[in-house]
């Protein structure tokens, strides 16, 4: 199976200036959509490594479509809306996880720094995330404090974790195809790797909270 980005060069180029940037990773930058503040756009950060930088966006696009075809509730994962043309090349349009006032929700790292999530509260939030991922055979490939955002609830106890990165697979390779075709394999992968990923996550959490 071949994974590729749909052709979008016939669309008008969106201008994504620094005032719209809300996130920066090793391979991608994330901007508020200039025409819809409820959405964000992920683009390749390094033009000289464009294909490598787009791999995770390709994974997210195909995997979110796979989940939606299975009618998986996107309770703990940001939705994906398609591709647009930008001055930095093709960009993936995603749901922007927000607070009630319209600002971007905090990443787990930010919420911990601001004491808005306690360690005990996080244990419960992770249990809910694991329950959802296991029930619906969702592969979580990178559970860390920057890939998780905290979606506010009606009160603090109702806050939930939302994956905005690190799901499906690390690359659009044969394993990624297998995860979509064999749900039992996907479920086993998440269950087996959860403990290791959770230990690593809490190492970071304890450093932040120290």
N, C-alpha and C positions, 0 to 999 in steps of 0.2 A: 504494500500500500504506500502510495506517495503522498506526503503531506506538503502543502504549499500555501502561499498567501494569494488570495484572490486578486486579480488585476484591478487596481484602483486609480491608475494614472489618468483616467478620463475625468476624474473628479477635480473640482477646484482645490488648490492647495490651502490647507489650514495653516495659519501662522501661530506657532506656539512659542511665545516669548518667555523670558525668565520669570515674569510676574505671574505666570500661570503654573509654573512648576511646583508640584507638591511632593515629589519623591524622586530619589536618585538611587539606583542600584549599580552593581558592577557593570551590567550590560545594557540596562534600560533606564530611561527617564520617564517620569509620569507627570502629565499636565492636566489641569482642569480643561475640559472641553470648552473652547471659546464660545460655542453656541448653546451649551447646555451644562449648567453648573452641577447637575446631578450625575454627570458622567465624567470619566477621565480617559486620557489617551496615553497608551504606552508606546514609546518609540525606541528604536535602537540608539544607543548612546555613542557608539564608535562606528563611524562610517567605514573605516578601513577593515572592520570585522563585522560588517552588517549582517551577514547570514548567521554567524554565530550568535550575535546579539538578539536576533529575531527568533531563535529556536524556542525559547520559553513562551513567547507570544503565540507561536504556531501550536504548541502543546495546549495552551489555555483555550484557544479558539476551538480546536477539534474536541477537546475533552469536555468543555461546557456544552457543546452541541450534543455530544454523546450522553451526558447526564440528562439533558432536557428531553432527548428522545426517549429516555427511560422514565421520564416523569419524576425524576429525583427532586424533592423540594430543595431549593437553594438557600436553605436556612443558615448555613454556615459557610457559604462561598459567594464571592461577588459574581454577579451576572456578567455576561459578555454580549455585546450588541453587534459586532462586526468590525469591518476595517474602513479606514478613511485615508485620504491622501494628505500628507503634510509636507512641509518644506524639509523635514528630516526623513522623508520616505513614508512608506506604509505604516500606519499606526493602528493599534488594536484598541477599540473602544470598550471600556469596562464600566460597570456600575461604580460610582463613587460613594463609598460608605461614609455617611454623614451623621452628625448630631442633629438634634431637632432645630437648632438655630441656623443650620445650613453649612457650618464649617466642617472640614474633614474630621472624621472620627479619629481618635488617637490609635496609634499602633500599640501593641501590648507593651513594647519597650517604653513608649512615652507615658502610657497609663501607669506603669510601675514607678517611673521616675517622679510622677506627680502624685503618687500615693492614692490613685483613684481605683486601683485594683490591689487587693491584698494577696498574699501567698495562699491563704486558706480559700479565698474566693476563687482564685485561679484554679485550684485543684478541682473544684466543682465545675467550673467552666470547661476545663479540659475533658472531664468525664462526659459532659454532654456532647462535646465535639467528637470524642472517640465513639460514643454510642451511635451518633448519626453516621459517621464515616464507616463504621462496621456494618450497620444495618443496610446501608445503600452501596456498600462495596466501593467507596471512594478512596482512591489512592492518594495518600499524603506523602510527598517525597521530601519535604523540607519543613519541619515544624520548628519555627524559631520566632523570636519576639518581634522581628521586622516583617514577617510574612503574615502575621495575625493582627487584625484590627479589632477594637472593642466597640461593638454596636450597642449603644445605650438602650435600656429598656424603660419601662414605666417608672421603675425605681432602680437603685444600684444593684439590688439582688437579681434583677432581670437582665442584666447586661450579658451579652453573648460574644463569642469569638467568631470572627469571619476571616476565612482564608482569602487573601488577595494575591498570593503567589505560592509557589512550592507545592502544587498539586498536579496529579495526572502522571507526570514523569519528569525527568530532568532533560530529556531529549526526545524528539519525535522519531524514535527508532523502533525496532521490532518488539522490544519489551512494551513500548507504549501501545502498539497494536494489540499485543496479548492482553494487556490490562482491560482493553475495551471489549475484547471477544470472550474473555474468560473471567466472569465476575467472582467465581470462587477463588481464583488465583489472586485477584485484586484484594479481596477481603483478607486472605491469609497474609499477603504482603503487609497490609496496614497493621494487622494484629501483631505480626512478628516484629515489625520495626518500631512499633509504638513505644515500647518500654525504653529502647535505646534512645530514640529521639526525645522522649520526655525527660530522661536523665540529663541529656545535653541541654535541653531547654531550661531545666531548673538550675543547672550550673550557672547559666546566664542570669536567671531570675535572682538567684542568691547574691550574685555579684552586684546587680543593680540595687537590691534592697539592703545591702550591707551598710 
